[in-house]
Amino acid sequence: MTPRDLEFFGTDELIDELLRRTTFQGVVVHSRDEARSRDWDGERVFNVRFNANLGTEEAGRLLDVVGRYLANSG
């Protein structure tokens, strides 16, 4: 698949493909509604998705570590 091929897939299709891969061990955080611009008006709702390679507790710990890293790097 080339980067140009990615233009033909929607966000949900790309996330589904990533989560199907047995080599993926992580968490996907994405806007519930597709963002068309970098500017935010009001609040934005996010979805968190992960596959069977991580349990719920593991995914939560990963998000906690990422959150602490972001808080400390700003």
mmCIF file as gemmi writes it, N, C-alpha and C atoms, coordinates in Angstrom:
data_model
loop_
_atom_site.group_PDB
_atom_site.id
_atom_site.type_symbol
_atom_site.label_atom_id
_atom_site.label_alt_id
_atom_site.label_comp_id
_atom_site.label_asym_id
_atom_site.label_entity_id
_atom_site.label_seq_id
_atom_site.pdbx_PDB_ins_code
_atom_site.Cartn_x
_atom_site.Cartn_y
_atom_site.Cartn_z
_atom_site.occupancy
_atom_site.B_iso_or_equiv
_atom_site.pdbx_formal_charge
_atom_site.auth_seq_id
_atom_site.auth_asym_id
_atom_site.pdbx_PDB_model_num
ATOM 1 N N . MET Axp A 1 ? 0.846 -1.177 0 1 0 ? 1 A 1
ATOM 2 C CA . MET Axp A 1 ? 0 0 0 1 0 ? 1 A 1
ATOM 3 C C . MET Axp A 1 ? 0.891 1.238 0 1 0 ? 1 A 1
ATOM 4 N N . THR Axp A 2 ? 0.598 2.154 -0.878 1 0 ? 2 A 1
ATOM 5 C CA . THR Axp A 2 ? 1.353 3.4 -0.947 1 0 ? 2 A 1
ATOM 6 C C . THR Axp A 2 ? 0.592 4.491 -0.197 1 0 ? 2 A 1
ATOM 7 N N . PRO Axp A 3 ? 1.283 5.563 0.193 1 0 ? 3 A 1
ATOM 8 C CA . PRO Axp A 3 ? 0.577 6.66 0.874 1 0 ? 3 A 1
ATOM 9 C C . PRO Axp A 3 ? -0.599 7.188 0.06 1 0 ? 3 A 1
ATOM 10 N N . ARG Axp A 4 ? -0.479 7.153 -1.25 1 0 ? 4 A 1
ATOM 11 C CA . ARG Axp A 4 ? -1.572 7.626 -2.107 1 0 ? 4 A 1
ATOM 12 C C . ARG Axp A 4 ? -2.81 6.735 -1.967 1 0 ? 4 A 1
ATOM 13 N N . ASP Axp A 5 ? -2.602 5.441 -1.745 1 0 ? 5 A 1
ATOM 14 C CA . ASP Axp A 5 ? -3.714 4.505 -1.58 1 0 ? 5 A 1
ATOM 15 C C . ASP Axp A 5 ? -4.545 4.826 -0.339 1 0 ? 5 A 1
ATOM 16 N N . LEU Axp A 6 ? -3.923 5.399 0.677 1 0 ? 6 A 1
ATOM 17 C CA . LEU Axp A 6 ? -4.625 5.698 1.927 1 0 ? 6 A 1
ATOM 18 C C . LEU Axp A 6 ? -5.753 6.705 1.729 1 0 ? 6 A 1
ATOM 19 N N . GLU Axp A 7 ? -5.658 7.514 0.699 1 0 ? 7 A 1
ATOM 20 C CA . GLU Axp A 7 ? -6.684 8.52 0.431 1 0 ? 7 A 1
ATOM 21 C C . GLU Axp A 7 ? -8.047 7.909 0.155 1 0 ? 7 A 1
ATOM 22 N N . PHE Axp A 8 ? -8.084 6.649 -0.203 1 0 ? 8 A 1
ATOM 23 C CA . PHE Axp A 8 ? -9.341 6.011 -0.588 1 0 ? 8 A 1
ATOM 24 C C . PHE Axp A 8 ? -10.046 5.333 0.578 1 0 ? 8 A 1
ATOM 25 N N . PHE Axp A 9 ? -9.484 5.413 1.78 1 0 ? 9 A 1
ATOM 26 C CA . PHE Axp A 9 ? -10.061 4.771 2.948 1 0 ? 9 A 1
ATOM 27 C C . PHE Axp A 9 ? -10.484 5.808 3.97 1 0 ? 9 A 1
ATOM 28 N N . GLY Axp A 10 ? -11.586 5.53 4.639 1 0 ? 10 A 1
ATOM 29 C CA . GLY Axp A 10 ? -12.051 6.402 5.703 1 0 ? 10 A 1
ATOM 30 C C . GLY Axp A 10 ? -11.305 6.116 7.003 1 0 ? 10 A 1
ATOM 31 N N . THR Axp A 11 ? -11.442 7 7.946 1 0 ? 11 A 1
ATOM 32 C CA . THR Axp A 11 ? -10.758 6.853 9.23 1 0 ? 11 A 1
ATOM 33 C C . THR Axp A 11 ? -11.124 5.546 9.915 1 0 ? 11 A 1
ATOM 34 N N . ASP Axp A 12 ? -12.402 5.219 9.966 1 0 ? 12 A 1
ATOM 35 C CA . ASP Axp A 12 ? -12.827 3.984 10.636 1 0 ? 12 A 1
ATOM 36 C C . ASP Axp A 12 ? -12.223 2.749 9.976 1 0 ? 12 A 1
ATOM 37 N N . GLU Axp A 13 ? -12.153 2.753 8.656 1 0 ? 13 A 1
ATOM 38 C CA . GLU Axp A 13 ? -11.56 1.612 7.947 1 0 ? 13 A 1
ATOM 39 C C . GLU Axp A 13 ? -10.073 1.46 8.27 1 0 ? 13 A 1
ATOM 40 N N . LEU Axp A 14 ? -9.372 2.579 8.35 1 0 ? 14 A 1
ATOM 41 C CA . LEU Axp A 14 ? -7.944 2.533 8.667 1 0 ? 14 A 1
ATOM 42 C C . LEU Axp A 14 ? -7.706 2.052 10.093 1 0 ? 14 A 1
ATOM 43 N N . ILE Axp A 15 ? -8.523 2.529 11.026 1 0 ? 15 A 1
ATOM 44 C CA . ILE Axp A 15 ? -8.39 2.099 12.421 1 0 ? 15 A 1
ATOM 45 C C . ILE Axp A 15 ? -8.722 0.62 12.551 1 0 ? 15 A 1
ATOM 46 N N . ASP Axp A 16 ? -9.782 0.187 11.888 1 0 ? 16 A 1
ATOM 47 C CA . ASP Axp A 16 ? -10.146 -1.24 11.918 1 0 ? 16 A 1
ATOM 48 C C . ASP Axp A 16 ? -9.009 -2.111 11.405 1 0 ? 16 A 1
ATOM 49 N N . GLU Axp A 17 ? -8.367 -1.676 10.321 1 0 ? 17 A 1
ATOM 50 C CA . GLU Axp A 17 ? -7.25 -2.44 9.766 1 0 ? 17 A 1
ATOM 51 C C . GLU Axp A 17 ? -6.092 -2.498 10.756 1 0 ? 17 A 1
ATOM 52 N N . LEU Axp A 18 ? -5.781 -1.404 11.369 1 0 ? 18 A 1
ATOM 53 C CA . LEU Axp A 18 ? -4.706 -1.374 12.358 1 0 ? 18 A 1
ATOM 54 C C . LEU Axp A 18 ? -4.998 -2.305 13.524 1 0 ? 18 A 1
ATOM 55 N N . LEU Axp A 19 ? -6.227 -2.285 14.019 1 0 ? 19 A 1
ATOM 56 C CA . LEU Axp A 19 ? -6.596 -3.113 15.167 1 0 ? 19 A 1
ATOM 57 C C . LEU Axp A 19 ? -6.66 -4.601 14.817 1 0 ? 19 A 1
ATOM 58 N N . ARG Axp A 20 ? -6.842 -4.938 13.547 1 0 ? 20 A 1
ATOM 59 C CA . ARG Axp A 20 ? -6.843 -6.341 13.118 1 0 ? 20 A 1
ATOM 60 C C . ARG Axp A 20 ? -5.443 -6.952 13.135 1 0 ? 20 A 1
ATOM 61 N N . ARG Axp A 21 ? -4.438 -6.124 13.071 1 0 ? 21 A 1
ATOM 62 C CA . ARG Axp A 21 ? -3.058 -6.612 12.97 1 0 ? 21 A 1
ATOM 63 C C . ARG Axp A 21 ? -2.571 -7.156 14.312 1 0 ? 21 A 1
ATOM 64 N N . THR Axp A 22 ? -2.057 -8.36 14.279 1 0 ? 22 A 1
ATOM 65 C CA . THR Axp A 22 ? -1.583 -8.996 15.508 1 0 ? 22 A 1
ATOM 66 C C . THR Axp A 22 ? -0.322 -8.334 16.035 1 0 ? 22 A 1
ATOM 67 N N . THR Axp A 23 ? 0.361 -7.573 15.192 1 0 ? 23 A 1
ATOM 68 C CA . THR Axp A 23 ? 1.579 -6.895 15.63 1 0 ? 23 A 1
ATOM 69 C C . THR Axp A 23 ? 1.295 -5.573 16.326 1 0 ? 23 A 1
ATOM 70 N N . PHE Axp A 24 ? 0.067 -5.09 16.253 1 0 ? 24 A 1
ATOM 71 C CA . PHE Axp A 24 ? -0.279 -3.806 16.883 1 0 ? 24 A 1
ATOM 72 C C . PHE Axp A 24 ? -0.547 -4.026 18.36 1 0 ? 24 A 1
ATOM 73 N N . GLN Axp A 25 ? 0.193 -3.317 19.175 1 0 ? 25 A 1
ATOM 74 C CA . GLN Axp A 25 ? -0.034 -3.372 20.61 1 0 ? 25 A 1
ATOM 75 C C . GLN Axp A 25 ? -0.03 -1.938 21.108 1 0 ? 25 A 1
ATOM 76 N N . GLY Axp A 26 ? -1.185 -1.349 21.118 1 0 ? 26 A 1
ATOM 77 C CA . GLY Axp A 26 ? -1.294 0.044 21.496 1 0 ? 26 A 1
ATOM 78 C C . GLY Axp A 26 ? -2.744 0.466 21.594 1 0 ? 26 A 1
ATOM 79 N N . VAL Axp A 27 ? -2.926 1.765 21.643 1 0 ? 27 A 1
ATOM 80 C CA . VAL Axp A 27 ? -4.243 2.366 21.811 1 0 ? 27 A 1
ATOM 81 C C . VAL Axp A 27 ? -4.411 3.43 20.732 1 0 ? 27 A 1
ATOM 82 N N . VAL Axp A 28 ? -5.583 3.495 20.165 1 0 ? 28 A 1
ATOM 83 C CA . VAL Axp A 28 ? -5.906 4.535 19.187 1 0 ? 28 A 1
ATOM 84 C C . VAL Axp A 28 ? -6.909 5.481 19.839 1 0 ? 28 A 1
ATOM 85 N N . VAL Axp A 29 ? -6.562 6.748 19.881 1 0 ? 29 A 1
ATOM 86 C CA . VAL Axp A 29 ? -7.465 7.784 20.39 1 0 ? 29 A 1
ATOM 87 C C . VAL Axp A 29 ? -7.812 8.661 19.196 1 0 ? 29 A 1
ATOM 88 N N . HIS Axp A 30 ? -9.111 8.77 18.917 1 0 ? 30 A 1
ATOM 89 C CA . HIS Axp A 30 ? -9.515 9.557 17.754 1 0 ? 30 A 1
ATOM 90 C C . HIS Axp A 30 ? -10.789 10.315 18.038 1 0 ? 30 A 1
ATOM 91 N N . SER Axp A 31 ? -10.953 11.412 17.338 1 0 ? 31 A 1
ATOM 92 C CA . SER Axp A 31 ? -12.145 12.228 17.479 1 0 ? 31 A 1
ATOM 93 C C . SER Axp A 31 ? -13.358 11.437 17.008 1 0 ? 31 A 1
ATOM 94 N N . ARG Axp A 32 ? -14.435 11.512 17.782 1 0 ? 32 A 1
ATOM 95 C CA . ARG Axp A 32 ? -15.654 10.797 17.386 1 0 ? 32 A 1
ATOM 96 C C . ARG Axp A 32 ? -16.17 11.321 16.055 1 0 ? 32 A 1
ATOM 97 N N . ASP Axp A 33 ? -16.141 12.62 15.902 1 0 ? 33 A 1
ATOM 98 C CA . ASP Axp A 33 ? -16.539 13.248 14.637 1 0 ? 33 A 1
ATOM 99 C C . ASP Axp A 33 ? -15.269 13.619 13.885 1 0 ? 33 A 1
ATOM 100 N N . GLU Axp A 34 ? -15.252 13.366 12.604 1 0 ? 34 A 1
ATOM 101 C CA . GLU Axp A 34 ? -14.052 13.661 11.835 1 0 ? 34 A 1
ATOM 102 C C . GLU Axp A 34 ? -13.749 15.158 11.886 1 0 ? 34 A 1
ATOM 103 N N . ALA Axp A 35 ? -12.51 15.461 12.199 1 0 ? 35 A 1
ATOM 104 C CA . ALA Axp A 35 ? -12.076 16.854 12.272 1 0 ? 35 A 1
ATOM 105 C C . ALA Axp A 35 ? -11.64 17.308 10.887 1 0 ? 35 A 1
ATOM 106 N N . ARG Axp A 36 ? -12.186 18.398 10.446 1 0 ? 36 A 1
ATOM 107 C CA . ARG Axp A 36 ? -11.836 18.914 9.124 1 0 ? 36 A 1
ATOM 108 C C . ARG Axp A 36 ? -10.831 20.069 9.205 1 0 ? 36 A 1
ATOM 109 N N . SER Axp A 37 ? -10.589 20.542 10.416 1 0 ? 37 A 1
ATOM 110 C CA . SER Axp A 37 ? -9.622 21.629 10.566 1 0 ? 37 A 1
ATOM 111 C C . SER Axp A 37 ? -8.886 21.461 11.892 1 0 ? 37 A 1
ATOM 112 N N . ARG Axp A 38 ? -7.827 22.203 12.057 1 0 ? 38 A 1
ATOM 113 C CA . ARG Axp A 38 ? -7.037 22.13 13.286 1 0 ? 38 A 1
ATOM 114 C C . ARG Axp A 38 ? -7.708 22.917 14.409 1 0 ? 38 A 1
ATOM 115 N N . ASP Axp A 39 ? -8.56 23.875 14.066 1 0 ? 39 A 1
ATOM 116 C CA . ASP Axp A 39 ? -9.221 24.716 15.071 1 0 ? 39 A 1
ATOM 117 C C . ASP Axp A 39 ? -10.377 23.973 15.716 1 0 ? 39 A 1
ATOM 118 N N . TRP Axp A 40 ? -10.511 24.137 17.024 1 0 ? 40 A 1
ATOM 119 C CA . TRP Axp A 40 ? -11.593 23.497 17.762 1 0 ? 40 A 1
ATOM 120 C C . TRP Axp A 40 ? -12.616 24.546 18.15 1 0 ? 40 A 1
ATOM 121 N N . ASP Axp A 41 ? -13.875 24.227 17.952 1 0 ? 41 A 1
ATOM 122 C CA . ASP Axp A 41 ? -14.966 25.05 18.46 1 0 ? 41 A 1
ATOM 123 C C . ASP Axp A 41 ? -15.643 24.264 19.566 1 0 ? 41 A 1
ATOM 124 N N . GLY Axp A 42 ? -15.585 24.762 20.786 1 0 ? 42 A 1
ATOM 125 C CA . GLY Axp A 42 ? -16.225 24.061 21.9 1 0 ? 42 A 1
ATOM 126 C C . GLY Axp A 42 ? -15.466 22.814 22.297 1 0 ? 42 A 1
ATOM 127 N N . GLU Axp A 43 ? -16.225 21.802 22.698 1 0 ? 43 A 1
ATOM 128 C CA . GLU Axp A 43 ? -15.628 20.55 23.157 1 0 ? 43 A 1
ATOM 129 C C . GLU Axp A 43 ? -15.614 19.523 22.038 1 0 ? 43 A 1
ATOM 130 N N . ARG Axp A 44 ? -14.688 18.598 22.151 1 0 ? 44 A 1
ATOM 131 C CA . ARG Axp A 44 ? -14.592 17.51 21.183 1 0 ? 44 A 1
ATOM 132 C C . ARG Axp A 44 ? -14.651 16.194 21.955 1 0 ? 44 A 1
ATOM 133 N N . VAL Axp A 45 ? -15.365 15.23 21.439 1 0 ? 45 A 1
ATOM 134 C CA . VAL Axp A 45 ? -15.51 13.919 22.077 1 0 ? 45 A 1
ATOM 135 C C . VAL Axp A 45 ? -14.573 12.94 21.367 1 0 ? 45 A 1
ATOM 136 N N . PHE Axp A 46 ? -13.865 12.134 22.162 1 0 ? 46 A 1
ATOM 137 C CA . PHE Axp A 46 ? -12.905 11.189 21.608 1 0 ? 46 A 1
ATOM 138 C C . PHE Axp A 46 ? -13.31 9.76 21.913 1 0 ? 46 A 1
ATOM 139 N N . ASN Axp A 47 ? -12.933 8.859 21.027 1 0 ? 47 A 1
ATOM 140 C CA . ASN Axp A 47 ? -13.088 7.42 21.236 1 0 ? 47 A 1
ATOM 141 C C . ASN Axp A 47 ? -11.718 6.827 21.49 1 0 ? 47 A 1
ATOM 142 N N . VAL Axp A 48 ? -11.675 5.793 22.313 1 0 ? 48 A 1
ATOM 143 C CA . VAL Axp A 48 ? -10.442 5.058 22.584 1 0 ? 48 A 1
ATOM 144 C C . VAL Axp A 48 ? -10.696 3.627 22.156 1 0 ? 48 A 1
ATOM 145 N N . ARG Axp A 49 ? -9.802 3.105 21.322 1 0 ? 49 A 1
ATOM 146 C CA . ARG Axp A 49 ? -9.961 1.73 20.845 1 0 ? 49 A 1
ATOM 147 C C . ARG Axp A 49 ? -8.643 0.985 20.979 1 0 ? 49 A 1
ATOM 148 N N . PHE Axp A 50 ? -8.747 -0.293 21.301 1 0 ? 50 A 1
ATOM 149 C CA . PHE Axp A 50 ? -7.579 -1.163 21.372 1 0 ? 50 A 1
ATOM 150 C C . PHE Axp A 50 ? -8.041 -2.563 21.043 1 0 ? 50 A 1
ATOM 151 N N . ASN Axp A 51 ? -7.094 -3.432 20.673 1 0 ? 51 A 1
ATOM 152 C CA . ASN Axp A 51 ? -7.47 -4.786 20.284 1 0 ? 51 A 1
ATOM 153 C C . ASN Axp A 51 ? -7.164 -5.773 21.403 1 0 ? 51 A 1
ATOM 154 N N . ALA Axp A 52 ? -7.304 -7.045 21.104 1 0 ? 52 A 1
ATOM 155 C CA . ALA Axp A 52 ? -7.143 -8.088 22.121 1 0 ? 52 A 1
ATOM 156 C C . ALA Axp A 52 ? -5.7 -8.251 22.582 1 0 ? 52 A 1
ATOM 157 N N . ASN Axp A 53 ? -4.753 -7.574 21.943 1 0 ? 53 A 1
ATOM 158 C CA . ASN Axp A 53 ? -3.365 -7.649 22.383 1 0 ? 53 A 1
ATOM 159 C C . ASN Axp A 53 ? -3.143 -6.938 23.709 1 0 ? 53 A 1
ATOM 160 N N . LEU Axp A 54 ? -4.067 -6.072 24.091 1 0 ? 54 A 1
ATOM 161 C CA . LEU Axp A 54 ? -4.012 -5.378 25.378 1 0 ? 54 A 1
ATOM 162 C C . LEU Axp A 54 ? -5.318 -5.605 26.11 1 0 ? 54 A 1
ATOM 163 N N . GLY Axp A 55 ? -5.242 -5.814 27.403 1 0 ? 55 A 1
ATOM 164 C CA . GLY Axp A 55 ? -6.449 -5.873 28.217 1 0 ? 55 A 1
ATOM 165 C C . GLY Axp A 55 ? -6.875 -4.462 28.59 1 0 ? 55 A 1
ATOM 166 N N . THR Axp A 56 ? -8.038 -4.332 29.171 1 0 ? 56 A 1
ATOM 167 C CA . THR Axp A 56 ? -8.552 -3.03 29.563 1 0 ? 56 A 1
ATOM 168 C C . THR Axp A 56 ? -7.621 -2.329 30.55 1 0 ? 56 A 1
ATOM 169 N N . GLU Axp A 57 ? -7.13 -3.064 31.534 1 0 ? 57 A 1
ATOM 170 C CA . GLU Axp A 57 ? -6.23 -2.462 32.521 1 0 ? 57 A 1
ATOM 171 C C . GLU Axp A 57 ? -4.91 -2.031 31.89 1 0 ? 57 A 1
ATOM 172 N N . GLU Axp A 58 ? -4.386 -2.847 30.978 1 0 ? 58 A 1
ATOM 173 C CA . GLU Axp A 58 ? -3.137 -2.486 30.303 1 0 ? 58 A 1
ATOM 174 C C . GLU Axp A 58 ? -3.313 -1.235 29.449 1 0 ? 58 A 1
ATOM 175 N N . ALA Axp A 59 ? -4.424 -1.15 28.745 1 0 ? 59 A 1
ATOM 176 C CA . ALA Axp A 59 ? -4.695 0.03 27.922 1 0 ? 59 A 1
ATOM 177 C C . ALA Axp A 59 ? -4.824 1.266 28.8 1 0 ? 59 A 1
ATOM 178 N N . GLY Axp A 60 ? -5.485 1.122 29.938 1 0 ? 60 A 1
ATOM 179 C CA . GLY Axp A 60 ? -5.619 2.239 30.878 1 0 ? 60 A 1
ATOM 180 C C . GLY Axp A 60 ? -4.272 2.699 31.416 1 0 ? 60 A 1
ATOM 181 N N . ARG Axp A 61 ? -3.402 1.743 31.756 1 0 ? 61 A 1
ATOM 182 C CA . ARG Axp A 61 ? -2.062 2.107 32.247 1 0 ? 61 A 1
ATOM 183 C C . ARG Axp A 61 ? -1.259 2.81 31.16 1 0 ? 61 A 1
ATOM 184 N N . LEU Axp A 62 ? -1.365 2.324 29.927 1 0 ? 62 A 1
ATOM 185 C CA . LEU Axp A 62 ? -0.663 2.956 28.82 1 0 ? 62 A 1
ATOM 186 C C . LEU Axp A 62 ? -1.122 4.405 28.64 1 0 ? 62 A 1
ATOM 187 N N . LEU Axp A 63 ? -2.426 4.632 28.684 1 0 ? 63 A 1
ATOM 188 C CA . LEU Axp A 63 ? -2.949 5.99 28.555 1 0 ? 63 A 1
ATOM 189 C C . LEU Axp A 63 ? -2.492 6.868 29.714 1 0 ? 63 A 1
ATOM 190 N N . ASP Axp A 64 ? -2.404 6.297 30.914 1 0 ? 64 A 1
ATOM 191 C CA . ASP Axp A 64 ? -1.933 7.049 32.079 1 0 ? 64 A 1
ATOM 192 C C . ASP Axp A 64 ? -0.479 7.479 31.888 1 0 ? 64 A 1
ATOM 193 N N . VAL Axp A 65 ? 0.357 6.561 31.422 1 0 ? 65 A 1
ATOM 194 C CA . VAL Axp A 65 ? 1.768 6.878 31.187 1 0 ? 65 A 1
ATOM 195 C C . VAL Axp A 65 ? 1.903 7.971 30.121 1 0 ? 65 A 1
ATOM 196 N N . VAL Axp A 66 ? 1.146 7.844 29.043 1 0 ? 66 A 1
ATOM 197 C CA . VAL Axp A 66 ? 1.19 8.854 27.975 1 0 ? 66 A 1
ATOM 198 C C . VAL Axp A 66 ? 0.716 10.201 28.515 1 0 ? 66 A 1
ATOM 199 N N . GLY Axp A 67 ? -0.351 10.201 29.294 1 0 ? 67 A 1
ATOM 200 C CA . GLY Axp A 67 ? -0.863 11.444 29.87 1 0 ? 67 A 1
ATOM 201 C C . GLY Axp A 67 ? 0.156 12.129 30.765 1 0 ? 67 A 1
ATOM 202 N N . ARG Axp A 68 ? 0.834 11.355 31.608 1 0 ? 68 A 1
ATOM 203 C CA . ARG Axp A 68 ? 1.865 11.929 32.49 1 0 ? 68 A 1
ATOM 204 C C . ARG Axp A 68 ? 3.037 12.464 31.665 1 0 ? 68 A 1
ATOM 205 N N . TYR Axp A 69 ? 3.416 11.739 30.621 1 0 ? 69 A 1
ATOM 206 C CA . TYR Axp A 69 ? 4.502 12.199 29.758 1 0 ? 69 A 1
ATOM 207 C C . TYR Axp A 69 ? 4.138 13.54 29.118 1 0 ? 69 A 1
ATOM 208 N N . LEU Axp A 70 ? 2.929 13.641 28.59 1 0 ? 70 A 1
ATOM 209 C CA . LEU Axp A 70 ? 2.5 14.893 27.949 1 0 ? 70 A 1
ATOM 210 C C . LEU Axp A 70 ? 2.443 16.035 28.946 1 0 ? 70 A 1
ATOM 211 N N . ALA Axp A 71 ? 1.968 15.768 30.154 1 0 ? 71 A 1
ATOM 212 C CA . ALA Axp A 71 ? 1.874 16.801 31.182 1 0 ? 71 A 1
ATOM 213 C C . ALA Axp A 71 ? 3.264 17.32 31.573 1 0 ? 71 A 1
ATOM 214 N N . ASN Axp A 72 ? 4.24 16.438 31.572 1 0 ? 72 A 1
ATOM 215 C CA . ASN Axp A 72 ? 5.59 16.817 31.993 1 0 ? 72 A 1
ATOM 216 C C . ASN Axp A 72 ? 6.437 17.396 30.867 1 0 ? 72 A 1
ATOM 217 N N . SER Axp A 73 ? 6.028 17.204 29.637 1 0 ? 73 A 1
ATOM 218 C CA . SER Axp A 73 ? 6.858 17.688 28.523 1 0 ? 73 A 1
ATOM 219 C C . SER Axp A 73 ? 6.423 19.06 28.015 1 0 ? 73 A 1
ATOM 220 N N . GLY Axp A 74 ? 5.358 19.587 28.577 1 0 ? 74 A 1
ATOM 221 C CA . GLY Axp A 74 ? 4.853 20.894 28.11 1 0 ? 74 A 1
ATOM 222 C C . GLY Axp A 74 ? 5.512 21.996 28.74 1 0 ? 74 A 1
